[in-house]
Amino acid sequence: MSSFGWPALLFFAGLTDRVCTFMIAHSSIKNIIENNPEVTGVFERYHIDYWANGNMSLSEVMKEDVQQLFDIVREIHLMHVRDRVMGNGVKPTEMSLRDLCGYIVEKHHTFIKSTLPAILVHGFQVAQQFSHRMPQLEEVKVVLTKIRAEFTHHMMKEEEILFPGIIMLEDALLKRSDASISIKMIVDPVKSILNDHSHADAWFSQIRSLTNNFLCPSFADNLFRQFFQELRDFEADLHLHVYLENEVLLPKVKNLIIKYSY
């Protein structure tokens, strides 16, 4: 790791739970997120690709910068402490599929519906005012329009087709009865939703590239800065949203289908 090493890291973590600190650092990225999905916000700030590095431990990912590793571990530990005190820790891996679908709709769909229209309006306003100095803003506006159209359809598919189908199948398994829905009515929407996720990730990568990682130029006014912050916040929520569906919801659905089939 470096000459700074674990003894020093644990010494500086003395004001927190040292065992917890050690466990966080040596846990896989995937397990850390499963215990508290909100830590993706921490990983976003430190530019940690938790999709690509999900199976690596945090200490492996950050082996070149022990001080930053300590900062990240401390932030995550304080989040755990806060959740224990506040009693609001959410563990999607322990939820029923009914509760997990409801959680995704309440937390992420509601966020998209309440923020994306305003983000798009701000994108048009900023482009109109500043595209002569930053032409990429016109393309950002076009990509955001695509994202809004796709997400409107995406959320409708989930709320009206996929999620009700998953809940019906789970209820049938719990009651040991036949579901009034075919497996195909779940599998087909899943394929479509995975494609939507790929599109959204590619589009936001494009926006990040066009905006130089949301770096505001020197001539940016308050609305410009607000717009870029909204893009950052939306991307962070998008990554957590996609992670919950790809890595938690869909594996649970797969297991549900296998159990029901037998």
Secondary structure, 3 states (H helix, E strand, C coil): CCCCHHHHHHHHCCCCCHHHHHHHHHCEHHHHHHHCHHHHHHHHHCCCCCCCCCCCEHHHHCCCCHHHHHHHHHHHHHHHHHHHHHCCCCCHHHCCHHHHHHHHHHHHHHHHHHHHHHHHHHHHHHHHHHCCCCCHHHHHHHHHHHHHHHHHHHHHHHHHHHHHHHHHHHHHHHHCCCCCCCCHHHHHHHHHHHHHHHHHHHHHHHHHHHCCCCCCCCCCCHHHHHHHHHHHHHHHHHHHHHHHHHHHHHHHHHHHHHHHHC
